[in-house]
Amino acid sequence: MIAGLLLAAGRSRRFGAGGDKLLALLRGRPVIRWSAESIAGAVDVLYVVTPPGAHELVRALEDVEIVLVEHVGRDGGLGTSIGAGIAALDDEVDAVLVALADQPLVDRALVSTLCEAWRAREGTVRAVAPVYRDGRGHPVVFSRSCFDELSALHGDSGARALLDAMAASAELLLVAVDADAPRDVDTPEMLAALERGSSVAR
């Protein structure tokens, strides 16, 4: 079983007075809705990590079947959100696809491709990641053998060091993608650029 893990517990600090960036509308729908729907159909179950009491985020995901994970320690950084999600996974989960909720335009077909690549190489690789024209990015599939290391993450670097170590030892399968990496919605300007179908610097 492959679970999706959507990280949605950040504070949206760079979004300023615009409020929670995940609730901002992109082409008429909340950013988090786009992110969740790009993953939900390709995984067996979708976990969403949010701050405690994030009722508006949950309402934005109405009719999307999710397992809610409330992360009280979100100020510890992205790594702790991953750890909170891993701790909540069911024992039957064999792998987890970690995705960022502020990347609304992740390609659904790519998510399926990453999951299929992991299933085809299960037992021979520990993770599967996309390599876009501008570098390695998200989402990433991690095998259960990575769960202890993912649970110990802290700070905002996420699993980058873990992936670097696996790449050096051939435990990471890279999937080439003929496109630029999906853009984060960190600022109102970035959201406006996505709305226009253009891009701005990260």
LOGUVO-110471 format. One record per atom (N, C-alpha, C): residue number from 1; atom name; x, y, z. Coordinates in steps of 0.2 Angstrom, whole numbers, always signed. Layout:
<nodes>
NODE  bavex  seti      x      y      z
NODE    NUM    CA      X      Y      Z
...
</nodes>
This chain:
<nodes>
NODE  bavex  seti      x      y      z
NODE      1     N     +4     -6     +0
NODE      1    CA     +0     +0     +0
NODE      1     C     +4     +6     +0
NODE      2     N     +3    +11     -4
NODE      2    CA     +6    +17     -5
NODE      2     C     +2    +23     -2
NODE      3     N     +4    +26     +3
NODE      3    CA     +0    +32     +6
NODE      3     C     +3    +38     +3
NODE      4     N     -1    +43     +2
NODE      4    CA     +1    +50     +1
NODE      4     C     +1    +54     +7
NODE      5     N     +6    +58     +8
NODE      5    CA     +7    +63    +14
NODE      5     C     +8    +70    +11
NODE      6     N     +3    +74    +12
NODE      6    CA     +2    +80    +10
NODE      6     C     +4    +85    +16
NODE      7     N     +9    +89    +15
NODE      7    CA    +12    +93    +21
NODE      7     C     +9   +100    +20
NODE      8     N     +4   +102    +25
NODE      8    CA     +0   +108    +25
NODE      8     C     +0   +111    +32
NODE      9     N     +6   +111    +35
NODE      9    CA     +6   +114    +42
NODE      9     C    +10   +120    +43
NODE     10     N    +12   +123    +37
NODE     10    CA    +16   +129    +38
NODE     10     C    +13   +135    +40
NODE     11     N    +16   +141    +41
NODE     11    CA    +13   +147    +43
NODE     11     C    +12   +152    +38
NODE     12     N    +14   +151    +32
NODE     12    CA    +13   +155    +26
NODE     12     C    +16   +162    +28
NODE     13     N    +21   +162    +31
NODE     13    CA    +24   +169    +33
NODE     13     C    +26   +173    +27
NODE     14     N    +28   +171    +21
NODE     14    CA    +30   +175    +16
NODE     14     C    +24   +177    +12
NODE     15     N    +18   +174    +13
NODE     15    CA    +12   +176    +10
NODE     15     C     +9   +183    +13
NODE     16     N    +12   +185    +18
NODE     16    CA    +10   +192    +21
NODE     16     C     +3   +192    +23
NODE     17     N     +0   +198    +22
NODE     17    CA     -7   +200    +24
NODE     17     C    -12   +196    +20
NODE     18     N    -10   +192    +15
NODE     18    CA    -14   +188    +11
NODE     18     C    -17   +182    +15
NODE     19     N    -15   +181    +21
NODE     19    CA    -18   +175    +25
NODE     19     C    -15   +168    +23
NODE     20     N    -18   +163    +24
NODE     20    CA    -16   +156    +23
NODE     20     C    -15   +155    +15
NODE     21     N     -9   +154    +13
NODE     21    CA     -8   +153     +6
NODE     21     C    -12   +147     +3
NODE     22     N    -13   +142     +7
NODE     22    CA    -16   +136     +5
NODE     22     C    -24   +137     +4
NODE     23     N    -26   +142     +7
NODE     23    CA    -34   +144     +6
NODE     23     C    -35   +149     +0
NODE     24     N    -29   +152     -2
NODE     24    CA    -30   +157     -8
NODE     24     C    -32   +153    -14
NODE     25     N    -36   +157    -18
NODE     25    CA    -39   +154    -24
NODE     25     C    -35   +154    -30
NODE     26     N    -34   +148    -33
NODE     26    CA    -31   +148    -39
NODE     26     C    -36   +145    -44
NODE     27     N    -37   +149    -49
NODE     27    CA    -42   +147    -54
NODE     27     C    -49   +145    -51
NODE     28     N    -51   +148    -46
NODE     28    CA    -57   +147    -43
NODE     28     C    -57   +142    -37
NODE     29     N    -51   +139    -36
NODE     29    CA    -51   +133    -31
NODE     29     C    -46   +135    -26
NODE     30     N    -46   +133    -20
NODE     30    CA    -41   +134    -15
NODE     30     C    -34   +130    -17
NODE     31     N    -29   +133    -16
NODE     31    CA    -22   +130    -18
NODE     31     C    -22   +123    -15
NODE     32     N    -24   +121     -9
NODE     32    CA    -23   +115     -6
NODE     32     C    -28   +110     -9
NODE     33     N    -33   +112    -12
NODE     33    CA    -38   +107    -16
NODE     33     C    -34   +105    -22
NODE     34     N    -31   +109    -25
NODE     34    CA    -27   +107    -31
NODE     34     C    -22   +102    -29
NODE     35     N    -18   +103    -24
NODE     35    CA    -13    +99    -22
NODE     35     C    -15    +92    -20
NODE     36     N    -21    +92    -16
NODE     36    CA    -24    +86    -14
NODE     36     C    -26    +81    -20
NODE     37     N    -30    +85    -24
NODE     37    CA    -33    +81    -30
NODE     37     C    -28    +78    -35
NODE     38     N    -22    +81    -35
NODE     38    CA    -16    +79    -39
NODE     38     C    -13    +72    -37
NODE     39     N    -15    +71    -30
NODE     39    CA    -12    +65    -27
NODE     39     C    -17    +60    -26
NODE     40     N    -23    +62    -24
NODE     40    CA    -28    +57    -21
NODE     40     C    -29    +51    -25
NODE     41     N    -30    +52    -32
NODE     41    CA    -31    +46    -36
NODE     41     C    -26    +41    -37
NODE     42     N    -20    +43    -36
NODE     42    CA    -14    +39    -37
NODE     42     C    -11    +35    -31
NODE     43     N    -14    +36    -25
NODE     43    CA    -12    +33    -19
NODE     43     C    -17    +29    -16
NODE     44     N    -16    +25    -12
NODE     44    CA    -21    +21     -9
NODE     44     C    -25    +24     -3
NODE     45     N    -21    +29     +0
NODE     45    CA    -24    +33     +6
NODE     45     C    -20    +39     +6
NODE     46     N    -24    +45     +8
NODE     46    CA    -21    +52     +8
NODE     46     C    -21    +54    +15
NODE     47     N    -15    +55    +18
NODE     47    CA    -14    +59    +24
NODE     47     C    -12    +66    +23
NODE     48     N    -16    +71    +27
NODE     48    CA    -14    +78    +26
NODE     48     C    -12    +80    +33
NODE     49     N     -6    +83    +34
NODE     49    CA     -3    +86    +40
NODE     49     C     -5    +93    +40
NODE     50     N     -9    +95    +45
NODE     50    CA    -11   +102    +46
NODE     50     C     -9   +105    +53
NODE     51     N    -10   +111    +54
NODE     51    CA    -10   +114    +61
NODE     51     C    -16   +111    +65
NODE     52     N    -16   +111    +72
NODE     52    CA    -22   +110    +75
NODE     52     C    -27   +115    +74
NODE     53     N    -33   +112    +74
NODE     53    CA    -39   +116    +73
NODE     53     C    -39   +120    +66
NODE     54     N    -37   +117    +61
NODE     54    CA    -37   +120    +54
NODE     54     C    -43   +118    +50
NODE     55     N    -49   +121    +53
NODE     55    CA    -55   +119    +51
NODE     55     C    -56   +121    +43
NODE     56     N    -54   +127    +42
NODE     56    CA    -55   +130    +35
NODE     56     C    -51   +126    +30
NODE     57     N    -45   +123    +32
NODE     57    CA    -41   +119    +27
NODE     57     C    -45   +112    +26
NODE     58     N    -48   +110    +31
NODE     58    CA    -52   +103    +31
NODE     58     C    -58   +105    +26
NODE     59     N    -61   +110    +27
NODE     59    CA    -67   +112    +23
NODE     59     C    -65   +112    +16
NODE     60     N    -59   +115    +15
NODE     60    CA    -57   +116     +8
NODE     60     C    -56   +109     +4
NODE     61     N    -56   +104     +8
NODE     61    CA    -55    +97     +6
NODE     61     C    -61    +93     +6
NODE     62     N    -67    +96     +7
NODE     62    CA    -73    +92     +7
NODE     62     C    -74    +88     +1
NODE     63     N    -76    +82     +2
NODE     63    CA    -77    +77     -3
NODE     63     C    -70    +73     -5
NODE     64     N    -65    +76     -3
NODE     64    CA    -58    +72     -4
NODE     64     C    -57    +68     +2
NODE     65     N    -57    +61     +1
NODE     65    CA    -56    +57     +7
NODE     65     C    -49    +57     +9
NODE     66     N    -48    +59    +16
NODE     66    CA    -41    +60    +19
NODE     66     C    -41    +58    +26
NODE     67     N    -35    +57    +28
NODE     67    CA    -34    +55    +35
NODE     67     C    -31    +62    +38
NODE     68     N    -34    +65    +43
NODE     68    CA    -31    +71    +45
NODE     68     C    -26    +70    +51
NODE     69     N    -20    +73    +50
NODE     69    CA    -15    +73    +55
NODE     69     C    -14    +80    +58
NODE     70     N    -15    +81    +64
NODE     70    CA    -14    +88    +67
NODE     70     C     -7    +88    +70
NODE     71     N     -3    +93    +68
NODE     71    CA     +4    +93    +70
NODE     71     C     +5    +99    +75
NODE     72     N     +5    +97    +81
NODE     72    CA     +6   +103    +86
NODE     72     C    +13   +106    +86
NODE     73     N    +18   +102    +84
NODE     73    CA    +25   +105    +84
NODE     73     C    +27   +108    +77
NODE     74     N    +22   +111    +73
NODE     74    CA    +24   +113    +67
NODE     74     C    +29   +118    +66
NODE     75     N    +30   +122    +72
NODE     75    CA    +36   +127    +71
NODE     75     C    +43   +124    +72
NODE     76     N    +43   +118    +72
NODE     76    CA    +50   +114    +72
NODE     76     C    +52   +113    +65
NODE     77     N    +48   +115    +60
NODE     77    CA    +50   +115    +53
NODE     77     C    +47   +109    +49
NODE     78     N    +49   +110    +42
NODE     78    CA    +46   +105    +38
NODE     78     C    +47    +98    +40
NODE     79     N    +54    +96    +42
NODE     79    CA    +56    +90    +44
NODE     79     C    +51    +87    +49
NODE     80     N    +49    +91    +54
NODE     80    CA    +44    +88    +59
NODE     80     C    +37    +87    +57
NODE     81     N    +35    +90    +52
NODE     81    CA    +29    +89    +48
NODE     81     C    +29    +82    +45
NODE     82     N    +35    +80    +42
NODE     82    CA    +36    +74    +39
NODE     82     C    +36    +68    +44
NODE     83     N    +39    +70    +50
NODE     83    CA    +39    +65    +55
NODE     83     C    +32    +64    +58
NODE     84     N    +28    +69    +59
NODE     84    CA    +22    +68    +62
NODE     84     C    +17    +64    +57
NODE     85     N    +18    +65    +51
NODE     85    CA    +14    +61    +46
NODE     85     C    +16    +54    +46
NODE     86     N    +23    +53    +46
NODE     86    CA    +25    +46    +46
NODE     86     C    +23    +42    +53
NODE     87     N    +23    +45    +58
NODE     87    CA    +20    +42    +64
NODE     87     C    +13    +41    +64
NODE     88     N     +9    +44    +60
NODE     88    CA     +2    +43    +59
NODE     88     C     +0    +37    +54
NODE     89     N     +5    +35    +50
NODE     89    CA     +3    +30    +45
NODE     89     C     +1    +23    +48
NODE     90     N     -3    +20    +44
NODE     90    CA     -6    +13    +46
NODE     90     C     +0     +8    +45
NODE     91     N     +0     +3    +49
NODE     91    CA     +5     -2    +49
NODE     91     C     +5     -6    +42
NODE     92     N     +0     -5    +38
NODE     92    CA     +0     -9    +32
NODE     92     C     +3     -4    +26
NODE     93     N     +5     +2    +28
NODE     93    CA     +8     +6    +22
NODE     93     C    +15     +4    +21
NODE     94     N    +17     +2    +15
NODE     94    CA    +23     +0    +12
NODE     94     C    +28     +6    +10
NODE     95     N    +24    +11     +8
NODE     95    CA    +28    +17     +5
NODE     95     C    +24    +23     +6
NODE     96     N    +27    +29     +6
NODE     96    CA    +24    +35     +7
NODE     96     C    +26    +40     +1
NODE     97     N    +21    +43     -2
NODE     97    CA    +23    +48     -7
NODE     97     C    +22    +55     -3
NODE     98     N    +28    +59     -2
NODE     98    CA    +28    +65     +2
NODE     98     C    +27    +71     -3
NODE     99     N    +22    +75     -2
NODE     99    CA    +21    +81     -7
NODE     99     C    +20    +87     -3
NODE    100     N    +21    +93     -6
NODE    100    CA    +20    +99     -3
NODE    100     C    +14   +102     -5
NODE    101     N    +10   +104     +0
NODE    101    CA     +3   +107     -1
NODE    101     C     +3   +114     -5
NODE    102     N     +9   +117     -5
NODE    102    CA     +9   +124     -8
NODE    102     C    +12   +123    -16
NODE    103     N    +12   +117    -18
NODE    103    CA    +14   +116    -25
NODE    103     C     +7   +113    -29
NODE    104     N     +3   +117    -30
NODE    104    CA     -4   +115    -33
NODE    104     C     -4   +112    -40
NODE    105     N     +1   +113    -44
NODE    105    CA     +1   +111    -51
NODE    105     C     +5   +105    -52
NODE    106     N     +6   +101    -47
NODE    106    CA    +10    +94    -48
NODE    106     C     +6    +90    -53
NODE    107     N     +9    +87    -58
NODE    107    CA     +6    +83    -63
NODE    107     C     +3    +77    -60
NODE    108     N     -4    +76    -61
NODE    108    CA     -7    +70    -58
NODE    108     C     -3    +63    -62
NODE    109     N     -2    +64    -68
NODE    109    CA     +1    +58    -72
NODE    109     C     +8    +57    -69
NODE    110     N    +12    +62    -67
NODE    110    CA    +18    +60    -64
NODE    110     C    +18    +57    -57
NODE    111     N    +13    +59    -53
NODE    111    CA    +12    +55    -47
NODE    111     C    +11    +48    -48
NODE    112     N     +6    +46    -53
NODE    112    CA     +5    +39    -54
NODE    112     C    +12    +36    -57
NODE    113     N    +16    +39    -61
NODE    113    CA    +22    +37    -63
NODE    113     C    +27    +35    -58
NODE    114     N    +27    +39    -53
NODE    114    CA    +32    +38    -47
NODE    114     C    +30    +32    -43
NODE    115     N    +23    +32    -42
NODE    115    CA    +21    +26    -38
NODE    115     C    +22    +20    -42
NODE    116     N    +20    +20    -48
NODE    116    CA    +22    +14    -52
NODE    116     C    +29    +12    -53
NODE    117     N    +33    +17    -53
NODE    117    CA    +40    +15    -53
NODE    117     C    +43    +12    -46
NODE    118     N    +40    +14    -41
NODE    118    CA    +42    +11    -34
NODE    118     C    +39     +4    -34
NODE    119     N    +33     +3    -36
NODE    119    CA    +30     -4    -36
NODE    119     C    +35     -9    -40
NODE    120     N    +37     -6    -46
NODE    120    CA    +41    -10    -51
NODE    120     C    +48    -12    -48
NODE    121     N    +50     -7    -43
NODE    121    CA    +57     -8    -41
NODE    121     C    +57    -10    -33
NODE    122     N    +51    -11    -30
NODE    122    CA    +50    -12    -23
NODE    122     C    +56    -18    -21
NODE    123     N    +59    -16    -16
NODE    123    CA    +64    -20    -13
NODE    123     C    +71    -19    -16
NODE    124     N    +72    -15    -21
NODE    124    CA    +78    -14    -24
NODE    124     C    +80     -7    -23
NODE    125     N    +75     -2    -22
NODE    125    CA    +77     +5    -21
NODE    125     C    +73     +7    -15
NODE    126     N    +76    +12    -12
NODE    126    CA    +72    +15     -5
NODE    126     C    +68    +21     -7
NODE    127     N    +69    +24    -12
NODE    127    CA    +65    +30    -14
NODE    127     C    +65    +31    -21
NODE    128     N    +60    +35    -24
NODE    128    CA    +59    +37    -31
NODE    128     C    +58    +44    -31
NODE    129     N    +62    +48    -35
NODE    129    CA    +61    +55    -35
NODE    129     C    +61    +58    -42
NODE    130     N    +57    +63    -44
NODE    130    CA    +58    +66    -51
NODE    130     C    +64    +70    -51
NODE    131     N    +66    +70    -57
NODE    131    CA    +72    +75    -59
NODE    131     C    +69    +79    -65
NODE    132     N    +67    +86    -63
NODE    132    CA    +65    +90    -68
NODE    132     C    +70    +93    -72
NODE    133     N    +69    +97    -77
NODE    133    CA    +74   +101    -81
NODE    133     C    +78   +105    -76
NODE    134     N    +75   +108    -71
NODE    134    CA    +79   +112    -66
NODE    134     C    +81   +109    -60
NODE    135     N    +81   +102    -60
NODE    135    CA    +84    +98    -54
NODE    135     C    +79    +94    -51
NODE    136     N    +81    +90    -46
NODE    136    CA    +77    +85    -42
NODE    136     C    +72    +89    -38
NODE    137     N    +66    +86    -37
NODE    137    CA    +61    +90    -34
NODE    137     C    +56    +85    -31
NODE    138     N    +50    +88    -30
NODE    138    CA    +44    +84    -27
NODE    138     C    +39    +82    -32
NODE    139     N    +35    +77    -30
NODE    139    CA    +34    +73    -24
NODE    139     C    +39    +67    -24
NODE    140     N    +40    +64    -18
NODE    140    CA    +45    +59    -18
NODE    140     C    +42    +53    -14
NODE    141     N    +43    +47    -17
NODE    141    CA    +41    +41    -14
NODE    141     C    +46    +38    -10
NODE    142     N    +45    +36     -3
NODE    142    CA    +50    +33     +1
NODE    142     C    +47    +26     +3
NODE    143     N    +51    +21     +3
NODE    143    CA    +50    +15     +6
NODE    143     C    +49    +15    +13
NODE    144     N    +46    +10    +16
NODE    144    CA    +45     +9    +23
NODE    144     C    +52     +9    +27
NODE    145     N    +57     +6    +23
NODE    145    CA    +64     +6    +26
NODE    145     C    +67    +13    +28
NODE    146     N    +64    +18    +25
NODE    146    CA    +66    +25    +27
NODE    146     C    +62    +28    +32
NODE    147     N    +57    +25    +35
NODE    147    CA    +52    +28    +40
NODE    147     C    +56    +30    +46
NODE    148     N    +60    +26    +49
NODE    148    CA    +64    +29    +55
NODE    148     C    +68    +35    +54
NODE    149     N    +71    +35    +48
NODE    149    CA    +75    +41    +46
NODE    149     C    +71    +47    +45
NODE    150     N    +65    +46    +42
NODE    150    CA    +60    +52    +41
NODE    150     C    +57    +54    +47
NODE    151     N    +56    +50    +52
NODE    151    CA    +53    +51    +58
NODE    151     C    +58    +56    +62
NODE    152     N    +64    +55    +61
NODE    152    CA    +69    +59    +65
NODE    152     C    +71    +66    +62
NODE    153     N    +68    +68    +57
NODE    153    CA    +69    +74    +53
NODE    153     C    +67    +80    +58
NODE    154     N    +71    +86    +57
NODE    154    CA    +69    +92    +60
NODE    154     C    +71    +98    +56
NODE    155     N    +69   +104    +57
NODE    155    CA    +71   +109    +53
NODE    155     C    +68   +110    +47
NODE    156     N    +70   +114    +42
NODE    156    CA    +66   +115    +36
NODE    156     C    +70   +112    +30
NODE    157     N    +75   +108    +31
NODE    157    CA    +78   +105    +25
NODE    157     C    +75    +99    +23
NODE    158     N    +70    +97    +26
NODE    158    CA    +66    +91    +24
NODE    158     C    +70    +85    +24
NODE    159     N    +69    +81    +18
NODE    159    CA    +73    +75    +18
NODE    159     C    +79    +75    +13
NODE    160     N    +81    +81    +11
NODE    160    CA    +86    +82     +6
NODE    160     C    +92    +78     +7
NODE    161     N    +95    +79    +14
NODE    161    CA   +101    +75    +15
NODE    161     C   +100    +67    +15
NODE    162     N    +94    +65    +17
NODE    162    CA    +93    +58    +16
NODE    162     C    +93    +56     +9
NODE    163     N    +90    +60     +4
NODE    163    CA    +90    +58     -3
NODE    163     C    +97    +59     -6
NODE    164     N   +101    +64     -4
NODE    164    CA   +108    +64     -6
NODE    164     C   +112    +58     -5
NODE    165     N   +111    +55     +2
NODE    165    CA   +114    +49     +4
NODE    165     C   +112    +43     +0
NODE    166     N   +106    +43     -2
NODE    166    CA   +103    +37     -6
NODE    166     C   +106    +37    -13
NODE    167     N   +106    +44    -16
NODE    167    CA   +108    +44    -22
NODE    167     C   +116    +42    -23
NODE    168     N   +120    +43    -18
NODE    168    CA   +127    +41    -18
NODE    168     C   +127    +34    -18
NODE    169     N   +123    +30    -15
NODE    169    CA   +123    +23    -14
NODE    169     C   +118    +19    -19
NODE    170     N   +116    +23    -24
NODE    170    CA   +111    +20    -29
NODE    170     C   +105    +17    -26
NODE    171     N   +103    +19    -20
NODE    171    CA    +96    +17    -17
NODE    171     C    +91    +22    -19
NODE    172     N    +92    +27    -23
NODE    172    CA    +87    +32    -26
NODE    172     C    +86    +31    -33
NODE    173     N    +80    +30    -35
NODE    173    CA    +78    +29    -42
NODE    173     C    +76    +36    -44
NODE    174     N    +79    +39    -50
NODE    174    CA    +77    +45    -52
NODE    174     C    +73    +45    -59
NODE    175     N    +67    +48    -59
NODE    175    CA    +63    +48    -65
NODE    175     C    +64    +55    -68
NODE    176     N    +66    +55    -74
NODE    176    CA    +67    +61    -78
NODE    176     C    +60    +64    -80
NODE    177     N    +59    +70    -80
NODE    177    CA    +53    +74    -81
NODE    177     C    +55    +80    -86
NODE    178     N    +52    +80    -92
NODE    178    CA    +54    +85    -97
NODE    178     C    +49    +91    -96
NODE    179     N    +51    +94    -90
NODE    179    CA    +47   +100    -88
NODE    179     C    +51   +103    -82
NODE    180     N    +49   +109    -81
NODE    180    CA    +52   +113    -75
NODE    180     C    +48   +110    -69
NODE    181     N    +51   +110    -63
NODE    181    CA    +48   +108    -57
NODE    181     C    +42   +113    -55
NODE    182     N    +37   +110    -52
NODE    182    CA    +31   +114    -50
NODE    182     C    +33   +119    -46
NODE    183     N    +30   +125    -46
NODE    183    CA    +32   +131    -42
NODE    183     C    +28   +131    -36
NODE    184     N    +31   +133    -31
NODE    184    CA    +28   +134    -24
NODE    184     C    +24   +141    -24
NODE    185     N    +19   +141    -20
NODE    185    CA    +15   +147    -19
NODE    185     C    +17   +150    -13
NODE    186     N    +23   +154    -13
NODE    186    CA    +25   +157     -7
NODE    186     C    +23   +164     -5
NODE    187     N    +22   +167    -11
NODE    187    CA    +20   +174    -10
NODE    187     C    +14   +176    -15
NODE    188     N    +10   +181    -14
NODE    188    CA     +5   +183    -18
NODE    188     C     +7   +184    -26
NODE    189     N    +13   +186    -27
NODE    189    CA    +16   +187    -33
NODE    189     C    +16   +180    -37
NODE    190     N    +19   +175    -33
NODE    190    CA    +19   +168    -36
NODE    190     C    +13   +165    -38
NODE    191     N     +8   +167    -33
NODE    191    CA     +1   +164    -35
NODE    191     C     -2   +168    -41
NODE    192     N     -1   +174    -42
NODE    192    CA     -3   +178    -48
NODE    192     C     +0   +175    -54
NODE    193     N     +7   +173    -53
NODE    193    CA    +10   +171    -59
NODE    193     C     +7   +164    -61
NODE    194     N     +6   +160    -57
NODE    194    CA     +2   +153    -58
NODE    194     C     -4   +155    -62
NODE    195     N     -8   +159    -59
NODE    195    CA    -15   +161    -62
NODE    195     C    -14   +163    -69
NODE    196     N     -8   +167    -71
NODE    196    CA     -7   +169    -78
NODE    196     C     -4   +164    -82
NODE    197     N     -2   +158    -79
NODE    197    CA     +1   +153    -82
NODE    197     C     +9   +154    -84
NODE    198     N    +11   +159    -80
NODE    198    CA    +19   +161    -81
NODE    198     C    +22   +159    -74
NODE    199     N    +28   +161    -74
NODE    199    CA    +32   +159    -68
NODE    199     C    +36   +165    -65
NODE    200     N    +38   +165    -59
NODE    200    CA    +42   +170    -56
NODE    200     C    +48   +166    -52
NODE    201     N    +53   +170    -51
NODE    201    CA    +59   +167    -47
NODE    201     C    +56   +164    -40
NODE    202     N    +59   +159    -38
NODE    202    CA    +58   +156    -32
NODE    202     C    +60   +160    -26
</nodes>
